[in-house]
Amino acid sequence: MSLHEHMNLLEDLKRAAWARTSPVSGQLNSWEFRKDCLGNLVRYQDYGKRTSPFGWELDFIKPRQLGGDTNPDNLQALHWKANAAKSDQIPVGLVSATVIDTSVKAA
């Protein structure tokens, strides 16, 4: 995959996750600032910026180590501090509206 294709894919994933965030009331540009599933204020242009109070990252709702896949339905925008605290856990209340079956099937 070329760098250009990779960057386009990343932008598509960012936009898909961003579309699942909540608008901030009273905000003129409802696309610039949003709230993640925990109510943290995030800013689109601050993606990947851990030095920003509004920085955010792409988060796997169901971690890959627990069988989650890489499709856009398994991604959400999450404030970087919440994402760092989450690690590979799925704490109650951290998951967006997506319902996840975390049961392990016996072989």
N, C-alpha and C positions, 0 to 999 in steps of 0.2 A: 504494500500500500504506500503510495507516495505521501509526502508531507502534506501536500495540498488536500488530498483525499482524507487524510487523518484529521486535519484541522476542520474540514467541513463536517465530518462525522462528530467530532467533539462539539462543535457549535450546535448541531442538530440535537445532541443529547442534552446540552445545557438548556436549550430552548424548551425541550419537552419537559424537563424537570422544573424549569421556571414557570411554565404554564400551570403547574399544580400548586404553586404558592398562592397565598391569599393577598388581595389588594389591601392597601393601607387607606383607611378612610381619611378624607380631607387632602389626600395627595393629588396634586394636579396631574403629574405624569404617573399613572398607575402601573406602568411597566418598569420604571426605574427602581423604586423601592417597593418591596413586598415583604410578607411575613412567611417564614417557613412553618412547618407543621407544629412547631412548639411555640410559635408566636414571636420568634426572634426576628428583628428587622434585618433584612439583607438587601444588598444593592447589586443589580445585574453586573455592572462594570467591575465590581470588586470580587468576581469569581477567582478563587485560588489565592486571594490576598489575606494571609494570616496576620498581617499587621494592621488590617482595617477593622474597625468595630462593626462593619457591615459585610465582612468577607464571608463567603460561602463556598461549599464544595459539593460535588456530586456524591451522593451517598447511595449505596446499595441498600434497599429496604430490607431484603433478605440477603444477608452476607453470602458472598460466593463460597466461603468455607462451609456454609450450611446448605449449599445446594442452590443458592440464588443465581439467576442468570444475568447476562449483560444487556438484556433488551431494555428499551426505554421505560417499559411498565414497571421495572424493578428499580428505577432510579428516582431520587427526590433531591431537591435543593435543600441543603441543611447548613445552618450557620457553622462555621469552621470549629468553634469551640464545642458545640454539641456533637459534631461529627467526631472530633478527637476523643470526647468523653465516651461516645457510644462504642467505639472500637468495633468488634464483631458481635456485640450483644444486640438484642432486640428488646430494649426496655419498654414496659407498658407506657403508652402515650407518646412514644417517639415515632411510631409508624404512622404514615399518613392514612388516608381512607382505605388503602389497600389491605385486604385481609390476607394473612399469611398462615399457611399450615406448616408449623415447625416440627411436626411429628416425624420421627424417623421410622421408616418402614423396615421391618425385619426381612432379612434375605431368605 
